[in-house]
Amino acid sequence: MDVALQGAHALEVIAGEDDHTALARIGSVLSEVAGPRESVMLVGPNQERLELPQSLFRALRDAVEILERGDAIVIGSVHREMTTTQAANLLGISRQYLTRLVDRGELPHAMVGSHRRLKLGDVIAYRTDRAIERRRALREMAKLDVELGAYD
């Protein structure tokens, strides 16, 4: 798995080509768990058995499902603050463009001295909203193409 954004106090994890078989097996095992009362055990290197708390089990199950789809996951504290450079890197945009977004009020921030700081959760929410809007726009364009006969 590829990991990036370590300097941003968050990990972005993307499944590699070799990971899909293992992810499918793990996802299958995790989906067999009947309900919240059924315990899931983690086996340590010395064969010690540790029960996974439900919160961690749900996070693991969701992470595996997302990675199986080919999407990335970001692991980090949503309250952790980032610099504008780190936030821009996470969004895949320039720092100057990010600064314009912040100045227009599209991304909340706090000032620390003369520096802007953004919460990881706000940056991820912005990225998610942007992806949803992009998909909506693509669906609308495809619909217009069909209406105009572009696919005849």
N, C-alpha and C positions, 0 to 999 in steps of 0.2 A: 504494500500500500504506500502511496505517495503521501508525504506530510509536508505542509508548507505553513507559512505564517507564524513560525515559532517566535519571531520577534514581536508579534502582535499579541502575545499572551493568549493565543488560541491555536488550536490545531485544526487544519482543514485536511480531512482524510478522504482520499479517493481510492477506490478499489482498483488494483492492477489487474491485468489480463489473467494472471495466474491465480487470482484470489476467488474467482467466480465459483469454482467447484466447491471450495471450502465454505464460502458464504452460503451456498445453496444447502449444503449439509447442515450447517449451524442453524440456518433459518428454519429448516424442516424440524430439527430437534426442538427449537424454541417454540414453534407453533404447536407442538404436541402438548404443551403444558396446558392442563385443563382450566385452571382458574387461579385466582389470587391466593388461595389457601394451599395450593400445591407448592412444595419447596423445590427450589432449583439449587443444585450444589455445584460449586467450583472446586476442582481438584488441583491442589497446589503441587509444586515440584517434588515434595516429599510425601506425596499421596495424602496429605491432610485434606479433609473435606470441609469446605466453608459454605454456609448457606448464603445465597445472594439475597439481599433485601429486595422487596418488590420494586422499589423505585429504580434500582440498578438493573434489575431484570427487564423492566419495561424499556429503559433507555437502550439496553443492549439489543433487545428484540427490534426496536424501532430503527436503531443504527444499522443493523444487519439488513433489514428490509430496504432501507434507503440506498445502501451500498449495492445491494443486489440489482436495484433498478438502474444503476449506473450513475446515480447522483452522488454528490459529495456531502459529507457532514462536517460541521464545525463544532468543535468541543472547546468550550471556554465559559468563563463566568460572564453572564449577561450584564453584570454590573462593572466588570473590569473596564477601565478607561483606556483608550487608545489615542495615539497621536494622529494627526491628519494624514501623515505619510502611511502609517499602518492601516488606517481605515481606507485610504485610497487603494492601497495594494489589495486589500480584501475585496473591494468592489471592482477592481480591474480598471480603474480610471486614474487620471492624473491628480496629483495633489492640488493643483490649481483649480481644476474643475470641482473637486470635493469642497474646496474652500468656498467656491461660488454657491454650491448647494447649501452649505452651512449658513452663509451670509443671507441667502434668500429664505432661510427658515425651513428648508426641506429636510434637514437633519438636525436634531437637537444637539446641543453641545454645552459645555461649561468652559469658562475661562480659568486657566491656572496661570496667574501672572499675565503675560501677554500671549500665551499659547492656548489654542483650542484643544479640548479633549472631548472625545466622543465615547459613549458607552457601546460596547460590543453588541449588546442586544438591540440597540437602536440601528446600528449599521447593518446587522443581519436582517432586521425587519424591513429596512429600506431596500436591501437587495432582494428580499422575497417579494415585496410589493412591486418592484421594478420587473421581476421575472413574470409575475402574474399579469401585469399590464402589457408586457411584450407578447405573451401568449395570446391575450385577448385581441391585441392589434393584429397579430398574424392570422387569427381565426377570422377576424373581420375582413382582412384583405383577401383571404382565400374565398370567403363568401361573396365578396364583390366580384372576384375573378369568375366565379361560377355564374353569377347573375349576368355578367357581361359576355358570357360565352367563351372565355379564354381557354376553357378545357375541352372545346369541341373538336 
